[in-house]
């Protein structure tokens, strides 16, 4: 079960979680929070938001690429399994949109995957 994502998702390749809507190219990825980032000076609008360090994972919970920094909407703890979005979709939760390239949008309580 995924908390906080809002909407139906399906299973993609290599740890990707995709919307169940036909024709959608939007993707969410699974990751583990491996740390947090302290930034004294930030762009306007980013001051109140938490930054975390993510390690993207496949469905076997193995790293699939380099780690990255993301805004965290969930307040998840270090070590939590989460989903995140990248690109333009990462800025969508903010009004007005912020200069964000990756955003944690859900905490994963459980997932089941069979290749």
N, CA, C and O atoms as a MOPAC input file, in Angstrom:
PM7 MOZYME 1SCF
protein

 N      0.84400 1    -1.17700 1     0.00000 1
 C      0.00000 1     0.00000 1     0.00000 1
 C      0.88500 1     1.23400 1     0.00000 1
 O      1.89100 1     1.28800 1     0.70700 1
 N      0.50500 1     2.22100 1    -0.79500 1
 C      1.23600 1     3.48200 1    -0.86000 1
 C      0.36500 1     4.56800 1    -0.25400 1
 O     -0.76900 1     4.76900 1    -0.68900 1
 N      0.88600 1     5.27500 1     0.75400 1
 C      0.15100 1     6.35700 1     1.38600 1
 C      0.54300 1     7.67800 1     0.75800 1
 O      1.72400 1     7.91900 1     0.51200 1
 N     -0.42800 1     8.53600 1     0.49500 1
 C     -0.15400 1     9.90500 1     0.12500 1
 C     -0.03000 1    10.18600 1    -1.34800 1
 O      0.03000 1    11.35200 1    -1.73700 1
 N      0.01100 1     9.15900 1    -2.19900 1
 C      0.18400 1     9.40200 1    -3.62600 1
 C     -1.07300 1     9.99300 1    -4.24700 1
 O     -0.97400 1    10.82900 1    -5.14600 1
 N     -2.23500 1     9.58700 1    -3.79600 1
 C     -3.48300 1    10.11500 1    -4.34300 1
 C     -3.70300 1     9.68200 1    -5.77400 1
 O     -3.20200 1    10.33300 1    -6.69100 1
 N     -4.42900 1     8.61600 1    -5.99500 1
 C     -4.67100 1     8.13100 1    -7.34500 1
 C     -4.22300 1     6.69300 1    -7.49100 1
 O     -3.55300 1     6.14500 1    -6.61600 1
 N     -4.59600 1     6.08700 1    -8.59900 1
 C     -4.25900 1     4.70300 1    -8.86700 1
 C     -2.89800 1     4.61900 1    -9.53000 1
 O     -2.54100 1     5.45800 1   -10.35700 1
 N     -2.15200 1     3.60700 1    -9.16100 1
 C     -0.85000 1     3.40800 1    -9.78400 1
 C     -0.72700 1     1.96600 1   -10.24500 1
 O     -1.42500 1     1.08800 1    -9.73800 1
 N      0.14800 1     1.71900 1   -11.19600 1
 C      0.45200 1     0.38900 1   -11.68500 1
 C      1.94400 1     0.16700 1   -11.59300 1
 O      2.67700 1     1.05600 1   -11.15700 1
 N      2.40700 1    -1.00100 1   -11.99400 1
 C      3.81900 1    -1.33800 1   -11.87900 1
 C      4.50500 1    -1.14600 1   -13.21300 1
 O      4.03700 1    -1.65100 1   -14.23300 1
 N      5.61400 1    -0.41800 1   -13.21600 1
 C      6.44900 1    -0.23900 1   -14.39800 1
 C      7.69700 1    -1.09300 1   -14.27000 1
 O      7.69300 1    -2.09400 1   -13.55200 1
 N      8.74800 1    -0.71700 1   -14.94700 1
 C      9.99700 1    -1.46400 1   -14.92200 1
 C     10.97000 1    -0.84500 1   -13.93500 1
 O     10.94200 1     0.36100 1   -13.69400 1
 N     11.82400 1    -1.67100 1   -13.37100 1
 C     12.95700 1    -1.22500 1   -12.54700 1
 C     12.58800 1    -0.24700 1   -11.44800 1
 O     13.25000 1     0.77700 1   -11.28000 1
 N     11.53500 1    -0.55300 1   -10.69500 1
 C     11.18600 1     0.29100 1    -9.57200 1
 C     10.30900 1     1.46800 1    -9.90000 1
 O     10.07900 1     2.31900 1    -9.04000 1
 N      9.81000 1     1.54600 1   -11.12200 1
 C      8.94200 1     2.65300 1   -11.51100 1
 C      7.50100 1     2.30600 1   -11.14900 1
 O      7.07100 1     1.16600 1   -11.32000 1
 N      6.77100 1     3.27100 1   -10.65800 1
 C      5.34900 1     3.12000 1   -10.38600 1
 C      4.64300 1     4.07700 1   -11.32000 1
 O      4.89900 1     5.28000 1   -11.28100 1
 N      3.76000 1     3.56600 1   -12.15700 1
 C      3.14400 1     4.39100 1   -13.18900 1
 C      1.65000 1     4.53000 1   -12.95400 1
 O      1.03400 1     3.61300 1   -12.41100 1
 N      1.04000 1     5.65900 1   -13.35000 1
 C     -0.39800 1     5.82200 1   -13.21000 1
 C     -1.14500 1     4.78100 1   -14.02500 1
 O     -0.67500 1     4.35600 1   -15.08100 1
 N     -2.30200 1     4.37400 1   -13.53900 1
 C     -3.09100 1     3.35700 1   -14.21900 1
 C     -3.81800 1     3.91000 1   -15.44000 1
 O     -4.43100 1     3.15100 1   -16.18900 1
 N     -3.75600 1     5.22800 1   -15.64900 1
 C     -4.42500 1     5.82600 1   -16.79900 1
 C     -3.74500 1     5.39800 1   -18.08800 1
 O     -2.51700 1     5.40400 1   -18.17500 1
 N     -4.53000 1     5.02700 1   -19.08800 1
 C     -3.97600 1     4.65000 1   -20.37900 1
 C     -3.33400 1     5.85000 1   -21.05200 1
 O     -3.85400 1     6.96300 1   -20.98000 1
 N     -2.21500 1     5.62400 1   -21.69900 1
 C     -1.55900 1     6.67900 1   -22.45500 1
 C     -0.72900 1     7.63300 1   -21.62400 1
 O     -0.16000 1     8.57500 1   -22.17400 1
 N     -0.63800 1     7.42900 1   -20.33300 1
 C      0.13500 1     8.33300 1   -19.48100 1
 C      1.61500 1     7.99200 1   -19.54600 1
 O      1.97900 1     6.81500 1   -19.54200 1
 N      2.47200 1     9.00300 1   -19.60400 1
 C      3.91100 1     8.78800 1   -19.58500 1
 C      4.51500 1     9.21100 1   -18.25600 1
 O      5.72300 1     9.07500 1   -18.05800 1
 N      3.71100 1     9.71500 1   -17.35500 1
 C      4.15200 1    10.15200 1   -16.03300 1
 C      4.63000 1     8.94300 1   -15.22900 1
 O      4.00100 1     7.88500 1   -15.26900 1
 N      5.73300 1     9.09200 1   -14.50100 1
 C      6.25900 1     7.98800 1   -13.70500 1
 C      6.61800 1     8.45900 1   -12.30200 1
 O      7.04300 1     9.59500 1   -12.08800 1
 N      6.43300 1     7.54900 1   -11.36300 1
 C      6.91300 1     7.73000 1   -10.00500 1
 C      7.95400 1     6.64800 1    -9.79400 1
 O      7.86800 1     5.57200 1   -10.38500 1
 N      8.93900 1     6.93300 1    -8.94900 1
 C      9.99100 1     5.97800 1    -8.66000 1
 C     10.01600 1     5.66700 1    -7.17800 1
 O      9.55800 1     6.46100 1    -6.35700 1
 N     10.55700 1     4.49800 1    -6.84000 1
 C     10.68300 1     4.10900 1    -5.45500 1
 C     12.11100 1     4.41500 1    -4.99600 1
 O     13.05900 1     4.27400 1    -5.77000 1
 N     12.26100 1     4.83400 1    -3.73600 1
 C     13.58100 1     5.15500 1    -3.19700 1
 C     13.57600 1     4.99000 1    -1.68200 1
 O     12.52200 1     4.88200 1    -1.05400 1
 N     14.75600 1     4.97500 1    -1.11900 1
 C     14.90700 1     4.99100 1     0.33200 1
 C     15.53300 1     6.33100 1     0.71100 1
 O     16.46400 1     6.80100 1     0.05500 1
 N     15.01300 1     6.93700 1     1.77400 1
 C     15.61300 1     8.16900 1     2.28200 1
 C     16.88400 1     7.77200 1     3.03300 1
 O     16.82800 1     7.04300 1     4.02300 1
 N     18.02900 1     8.25900 1     2.55100 1
 C     19.31800 1     7.87700 1     3.14800 1
 C     19.96000 1     9.02900 1     3.92300 1
 O     21.05200 1     8.88000 1     4.47200 1
 N     19.28500 1    10.16900 1     3.96600 1
 C     19.81400 1    11.29600 1     4.72200 1
 C     18.99300 1    12.54200 1     4.48000 1
 O     17.99300 1    12.51100 1     3.76200 1
 N     19.41300 1    13.62900 1     5.07700 1
 C     18.73800 1    14.90200 1     4.85100 1
 C     19.78800 1    15.94700 1     4.49300 1
 O     20.98100 1    15.74700 1     4.72400 1
 N     19.33600 1    17.05500 1     3.93200 1
 C     20.23000 1    18.10400 1     3.45500 1
 C     19.89200 1    19.39300 1     4.18300 1
 O     18.73200 1    19.80200 1     4.22100 1
 N     20.89000 1    20.02800 1     4.75500 1
 C     20.72600 1    21.33500 1     5.36900 1
 C     21.21100 1    22.37800 1     4.37000 1
 O     22.32600 1    22.27600 1     3.85900 1
 N     20.39200 1    23.37000 1     4.09200 1
 C     20.76600 1    24.44100 1     3.16500 1
 C     20.36800 1    25.77300 1     3.79700 1
 O     19.18100 1    26.07600 1     3.91700 1
 N     21.34600 1    26.55600 1     4.19400 1
 C     21.09200 1    27.84500 1     4.84300 1
 C     20.47600 1    28.84900 1     3.90100 1
 O     19.56900 1    29.58900 1     4.28200 1
 N     20.95900 1    28.88200 1     2.67000 1
 C     20.47000 1    29.84900 1     1.68200 1
 C     19.72700 1    29.08400 1     0.59400 1
 O     20.27000 1    28.16200 1    -0.01300 1
 N     18.46100 1    29.48500 1     0.35200 1
 C     17.62400 1    28.78400 1    -0.62800 1
 C     16.90600 1    29.79600 1    -1.51200 1
 O     16.79100 1    30.97200 1    -1.16800 1
 N     16.43300 1    29.32500 1    -2.64000 1
 C     15.61800 1    30.15800 1    -3.53100 1
 C     14.33000 1    30.54400 1    -2.82200 1
 O     13.85900 1    29.80400 1    -1.95700 1
 N     13.74800 1    31.69400 1    -3.17300 1
 C     12.47200 1    32.08900 1    -2.57100 1
 C     11.41000 1    31.00900 1    -2.75200 1
 O     11.24700 1    30.45500 1    -3.83900 1
 N     10.69300 1    30.72200 1    -1.67400 1
 C      9.64700 1    29.70700 1    -1.69600 1
 C     10.10600 1    28.35700 1    -1.18300 1
 O      9.27600 1    27.52100 1    -0.82300 1
 N     11.41600 1    28.12400 1    -1.14200 1
 C     11.93900 1    26.83100 1    -0.69400 1
 C     12.32300 1    26.82000 1     0.78100 1
 O     12.65800 1    25.76600 1     1.32000 1
 N     12.28000 1    27.97500 1     1.44000 1
 C     12.78200 1    28.09600 1     2.80700 1
 C     12.10900 1    27.13100 1     3.79700 1
 O     12.78700 1    26.58600 1     4.66700 1
 N     10.83300 1    26.91700 1     3.68700 1
 C     10.09600 1    26.12900 1     4.67400 1
 C     10.03700 1    24.64000 1     4.35100 1
 O      9.43400 1    23.87500 1     5.10300 1
 N     10.64200 1    24.21900 1     3.25900 1
 C     10.50500 1    22.83000 1     2.83100 1
 C     11.73900 1    22.00900 1     3.17500 1
 O     12.86700 1    22.49700 1     3.10200 1
 N     11.50600 1    20.75500 1     3.55100 1
 C     12.56300 1    19.83300 1     3.94800 1
 C     13.20800 1    19.20700 1     2.71300 1
 O     12.51200 1    18.82800 1     1.77100 1
 N     14.53000 1    19.10100 1     2.71700 1
 C     15.27700 1    18.45200 1     1.64600 1
 C     15.81500 1    17.12100 1     2.16200 1
 O     16.34700 1    17.04700 1     3.27000 1
 N     15.67400 1    16.07000 1     1.35200 1
 C     16.16700 1    14.74500 1     1.73400 1
 C     17.06200 1    14.18900 1     0.63700 1
 O     16.97100 1    14.59200 1    -0.52200 1
 N     17.92400 1    13.26000 1     1.02000 1
 C     18.79000 1    12.56200 1     0.08400 1
 C     18.16900 1    11.19300 1    -0.17900 1
 O     17.90800 1    10.43400 1     0.75400 1
 N     17.93400 1    10.88200 1    -1.45300 1
 C     17.26500 1     9.64000 1    -1.84600 1
 C     18.19900 1     8.71000 1    -2.59900 1
 O     19.06600 1     9.15300 1    -3.35200 1
 N     18.01000 1     7.40000 1    -2.38500 1
 C     18.65800 1     6.38800 1    -3.20100 1
 C     17.55300 1     5.64900 1    -3.96200 1
 O     16.82900 1     4.85300 1    -3.36500 1
 N     17.41100 1     5.90000 1    -5.27500 1
 C     16.40100 1     5.18800 1    -6.07100 1
 C     16.66600 1     3.67900 1    -6.04900 1
 O     17.81300 1     3.23300 1    -6.06800 1
 N     15.56700 1     2.90300 1    -6.00800 1
 C     15.65300 1     1.44800 1    -5.87500 1
 C     14.78900 1     0.74900 1    -6.92100 1
 O     13.82500 1     1.31700 1    -7.43300 1
 N     15.16000 1    -0.51100 1    -7.22800 1
 C     14.26900 1    -1.35400 1    -8.02100 1
 C     13.33800 1    -2.09100 1    -7.05700 1
 O     13.37800 1    -1.83800 1    -5.85300 1
 N     12.50000 1    -2.99900 1    -7.56800 1
 C     11.54900 1    -3.69300 1    -6.70300 1
 C     12.19700 1    -4.77200 1    -5.83800 1
 O     11.53100 1    -5.36700 1    -4.99100 1
 N     13.48000 1    -5.02800 1    -6.04200 1
 C     14.23800 1    -5.89500 1    -5.14100 1
 C     14.98200 1    -5.06100 1    -4.10600 1
 O     15.81000 1    -5.57500 1    -3.35400 1
 N     14.67500 1    -3.77300 1    -4.07700 1
 C     15.27400 1    -2.78000 1    -3.18100 1
 C     16.78300 1    -2.66400 1    -3.37300 1
 O     17.52900 1    -2.44800 1    -2.41800 1
 N     17.22200 1    -2.81200 1    -4.63100 1
 C     18.61300 1    -2.62700 1    -5.00600 1
 C     18.76600 1    -1.27500 1    -5.69500 1
 O     17.88100 1    -0.88100 1    -6.45600 1
 N     19.86400 1    -0.54800 1    -5.45300 1
 C     20.07100 1     0.75100 1    -6.11100 1
 C     20.05000 1     0.61500 1    -7.63000 1
 O     20.60800 1    -0.32700 1    -8.19300 1
 N     19.38400 1     1.58900 1    -8.29100 1
 C     19.30800 1     1.54300 1    -9.75300 1
 C     20.04800 1     2.69400 1   -10.41300 1
 O     20.21400 1     2.69200 1   -11.63200 1
 N     20.49200 1     3.66900 1    -9.64800 1
 C     21.24600 1     4.78800 1   -10.20800 1
 C     21.80200 1     5.63300 1    -9.06800 1
 O     21.76600 1     5.22900 1    -7.90600 1
 N     22.31100 1     6.80000 1    -9.41300 1
 C     22.91500 1     7.69300 1    -8.43000 1
 C     21.86800 1     8.22900 1    -7.44900 1
 O     20.66900 1     8.22200 1    -7.73000 1
 N     22.34700 1     8.69100 1    -6.29400 1
 C     21.45000 1     9.30000 1    -5.31600 1
 C     21.12100 1    10.72100 1    -5.75000 1
 O     21.81000 1    11.29800 1    -6.59100 1
 N     20.05200 1    11.28600 1    -5.16300 1
 C     19.61400 1    12.62100 1    -5.53200 1
 C     18.98300 1    13.32500 1    -4.34700 1
 O     18.61600 1    12.69600 1    -3.35500 1
 N     18.86200 1    14.64000 1    -4.46500 1
 C     18.21900 1    15.47000 1    -3.44500 1
 C     16.80000 1    15.76600 1    -3.90800 1
 O     16.57400 1    16.06600 1    -5.08100 1
 N     15.83800 1    15.68100 1    -2.98000 1
 C     14.43100 1    15.93500 1    -3.31300 1
 C     13.75500 1    16.71100 1    -2.19200 1
 O     14.17100 1    16.63700 1    -1.03600 1
 N     12.71000 1    17.45400 1    -2.54300 1
 C     11.83700 1    18.07000 1    -1.54300 1
 C     10.97300 1    16.96300 1    -0.96300 1
 O     10.61300 1    16.02400 1    -1.67300 1
 N     10.63800 1    17.05900 1     0.31100 1
 C      9.83500 1    16.02400 1     0.96700 1
 C      8.50200 1    16.59700 1     1.42400 1
 O      8.46000 1    17.47400 1     2.28600 1
 N      7.41000 1    16.10000 1     0.84400 1
 C      6.06200 1    16.51000 1     1.24700 1
 C      5.49500 1    15.64900 1     2.36400 1
 O      4.47000 1    15.99700 1     2.95100 1
 N      6.14900 1    14.52300 1     2.66900 1
 C      5.56200 1    13.53600 1     3.57000 1
 C      6.05600 1    13.59500 1     5.00200 1
 O      5.35800 1    13.14200 1     5.90900 1
 N      7.24800 1    14.14400 1     5.23000 1
 C      7.83300 1    14.12500 1     6.56400 1
 C      8.37200 1    12.75400 1     6.94600 1
 O      8.52200 1    12.46700 1     8.13400 1
 N      8.66800 1    11.90200 1     5.96800 1
 C      9.15700 1    10.55200 1     6.22400 1
 C     10.53200 1    10.58800 1     6.88600 1
 O     11.32200 1    11.50600 1     6.66200 1
 N     10.80100 1     9.58000 1     7.69800 1
 C     12.06400 1     9.49900 1     8.44000 1
 C     13.17300 1     8.90900 1     7.56900 1
 O     12.90500 1     8.24500 1     6.56800 1
 N     14.41500 1     9.16100 1     7.96400 1
 C     15.54900 1     8.52700 1     7.31000 1
 C     15.37900 1     7.01200 1     7.40700 1
 O     15.05200 1     6.48700 1     8.47100 1
 N     15.59800 1     6.31900 1     6.30400 1
 C     15.40700 1     4.87100 1     6.23900 1
 C     14.06400 1     4.46800 1     5.66200 1
 O     13.86500 1     3.29800 1     5.33400 1
 N     13.13100 1     5.41400 1     5.53000 1
 C     11.79700 1     5.10300 1     4.99500 1
 C     11.85500 1     4.81500 1     3.51000 1
 O     12.65700 1     5.39500 1     2.77800 1
 N     10.98700 1     3.90500 1     3.07500 1
 C     10.78400 1     3.61900 1     1.65900 1
 C      9.70300 1     4.57400 1     1.16300 1
 O      8.62600 1     4.65900 1     1.75500 1
 N      9.99100 1     5.29600 1     0.07100 1
 C      9.08200 1     6.33300 1    -0.42000 1
 C      8.95800 1     6.25200 1    -1.94000 1
 O      9.71400 1     5.53700 1    -2.59700 1
 N      7.99700 1     6.99100 1    -2.48700 1
 C      7.94000 1     7.20700 1    -3.92300 1
 C      8.23600 1     8.67400 1    -4.18200 1
 O      7.95200 1     9.54000 1    -3.35500 1
 N      8.82400 1     8.93700 1    -5.37200 1
 C      9.12300 1    10.31400 1    -5.72800 1
 C      8.86800 1    10.52800 1    -7.20800 1
 O      8.85900 1     9.58600 1    -8.00100 1
 N      8.66100 1    11.78700 1    -7.56000 1
 C      8.46700 1    12.20700 1    -8.93900 1
 C      9.63400 1    13.08700 1    -9.33000 1
 O     10.27500 1    13.70900 1    -8.48200 1
 N      9.90100 1    13.13100 1   -10.62300 1
 C     10.95600 1    13.99000 1   -11.14800 1
 C     10.40400 1    14.87500 1   -12.25400 1
 O      9.32500 1    14.62100 1   -12.79000 1
 N     11.15000 1    15.90700 1   -12.58600 1
 C     10.78600 1    16.78100 1   -13.69700 1
 C      9.65100 1    17.71300 1   -13.34100 1
 O      9.47500 1    18.06800 1   -12.17500 1
 N      8.89000 1    18.10600 1   -14.32000 1
 C      7.80500 1    19.07400 1   -14.14400 1
 C      6.78600 1    18.61900 1   -13.10900 1
 O      6.25000 1    19.44500 1   -12.37000 1
 N      6.51200 1    17.33000 1   -13.04300 1
 C      5.53800 1    16.80500 1   -12.08100 1
 C      5.96100 1    17.07200 1   -10.63900 1
 O      5.10600 1    17.18800 1    -9.76100 1
 N      7.25800 1    17.17000 1   -10.38100 1
 C      7.75000 1    17.41500 1    -9.02500 1
 C      7.33300 1    18.78800 1    -8.51100 1
 O      7.18700 1    18.96600 1    -7.30200 1
 N      7.13700 1    19.76000 1    -9.39500 1
 C      6.74300 1    21.11200 1    -8.99000 1
 C      5.23300 1    21.26700 1    -8.87200 1
 O      4.76600 1    22.25000 1    -8.29700 1
 N      4.45900 1    20.32800 1    -9.40000 1
 C      3.00300 1    20.45800 1    -9.41900 1
 C      2.33800 1    20.60100 1    -8.05100 1
 O      1.33500 1    21.31000 1    -7.96200 1
 N      2.83100 1    19.97200 1    -6.97600 1
 C      2.15600 1    20.13300 1    -5.68000 1
 C      2.22300 1    21.54700 1    -5.11100 1
 O      1.48800 1    21.86800 1    -4.17600 1
 N      3.08100 1    22.38800 1    -5.65000 1
 C      3.29200 1    23.71600 1    -5.09200 1
 C      2.55400 1    24.77200 1    -5.90900 1
 O      2.55600 1    24.74000 1    -7.13900 1
 N      1.92700 1    25.70000 1    -5.20800 1
 C      1.20700 1    26.78800 1    -5.87300 1
 C      1.65200 1    28.09700 1    -5.24300 1
 O      1.31600 1    28.36000 1    -4.08800 1
 N      2.39700 1    28.92300 1    -5.96400 1
 C      2.84300 1    28.74900 1    -7.34400 1
 C      3.94200 1    27.68500 1    -7.41900 1
 O      4.56900 1    27.37200 1    -6.40700 1
 N      4.18000 1    27.12200 1    -8.62600 1
 C      5.21100 1    26.10300 1    -8.77600 1
 C      6.58500 1    26.61400 1    -8.32700 1
 O      6.94700 1    27.76400 1    -8.57700 1
 N      7.33500 1    25.74100 1    -7.66400 1
 C      8.67400 1    26.07400 1    -7.17800 1
 C      9.71900 1    25.43300 1    -8.08700 1
 O      9.40700 1    24.49500 1    -8.82000 1
 N     10.96400 1    25.93400 1    -8.04700 1
 C     12.02700 1    25.34400 1    -8.87000 1
 C     12.52100 1    24.02800 1    -8.26800 1
 O     13.60100 1    23.96400 1    -7.68000 1
 N     11.71400 1    22.98800 1    -8.42500 1
 C     11.98800 1    21.67700 1    -7.84500 1
 C     12.07800 1    20.65000 1    -8.96800 1
 O     11.24100 1    20.64100 1    -9.87100 1
 N     13.09900 1    19.77700 1    -8.91400 1
 C     13.24500 1    18.74900 1    -9.93900 1
 C     12.89000 1    17.35500 1    -9.42500 1
 O     12.69300 1    16.44100 1   -10.22600 1
 N     12.80400 1    17.17200 1    -8.09900 1
 C     12.42400 1    15.88400 1    -7.51700 1
 C     11.65600 1    16.14400 1    -6.22800 1
 O     12.00700 1    17.03500 1    -5.45400 1
 N     10.59500 1    15.35100 1    -6.00400 1
 C      9.72200 1    15.56700 1    -4.84900 1
 C      9.21100 1    14.23500 1    -4.32000 1
 O      8.66100 1    13.43300 1    -5.07500 1
 N      9.39500 1    13.99300 1    -3.00800 1
 C      8.83800 1    12.80500 1    -2.35100 1
 C      7.34900 1    13.04300 1    -2.17000 1
 O      6.94600 1    14.05000 1    -1.58700 1
 N      6.51500 1    12.10800 1    -2.67200 1
 C      5.07300 1    12.30700 1    -2.63300 1
 C      4.31200 1    11.25200 1    -1.84000 1
 O      3.11900 1    11.42500 1    -1.59000 1
 N      4.96800 1    10.15600 1    -1.43300 1
 C      4.26000 1     9.10900 1    -0.69500 1
 C      5.23800 1     8.27000 1     0.11000 1
 O      6.40700 1     8.13400 1    -0.25000 1
 N      4.73700 1     7.71100 1     1.20600 1
 C      5.48200 1     6.75600 1     2.01500 1
 C      4.94300 1     5.36800 1     1.68400 1
 O      3.73200 1     5.15300 1     1.70600 1
 N      5.82700 1     4.43400 1     1.37900 1
 C      5.41800 1     3.07000 1     1.01700 1
 C      5.33900 1     2.23300 1     2.28500 1
 O      6.34900 1     2.01700 1     2.95400 1
 N      4.15000 1     1.76400 1     2.61200 1
 C      3.97200 1     0.87700 1     3.75100 1
 C      4.28600 1    -0.55800 1     3.36500 1
 O      4.86300 1    -1.31500 1     4.14500 1
 N      3.89600 1    -0.92000 1     2.15000 1
 C      4.07000 1    -2.30100 1     1.67500 1
 C      3.93700 1    -2.28900 1     0.15600 1
 O      3.17700 1    -1.49300 1    -0.39600 1
 N      4.66400 1    -3.15600 1    -0.51200 1
 C      4.44100 1    -3.36300 1    -1.93200 1
 C      4.65700 1    -4.83100 1    -2.24100 1
 O      5.39500 1    -5.52900 1    -1.54600 1
 N      4.00100 1    -5.28500 1    -3.29400 1
 C      4.11300 1    -6.67800 1    -3.71900 1
 C      4.40400 1    -6.65900 1    -5.21400 1
 O      3.68700 1    -6.02200 1    -5.98600 1
 N      5.45200 1    -7.35800 1    -5.61600 1
 C      5.85900 1    -7.36000 1    -7.00600 1
 C      6.25700 1    -8.76000 1    -7.42400 1
 O      7.02400 1    -9.42800 1    -6.73100 1
 N      5.73400 1    -9.20500 1    -8.56200 1
 C      6.12300 1   -10.49200 1    -9.14300 1
 C      6.45300 1   -10.25000 1   -10.59800 1
 O      5.58600 1    -9.83400 1   -11.36700 1
 N      7.71400 1   -10.50600 1   -10.99900 1
 C      8.10900 1   -10.26900 1   -12.39800 1
 C      7.39700 1   -11.19400 1   -13.36800 1
 O      7.62400 1   -11.11500 1   -14.57600 1

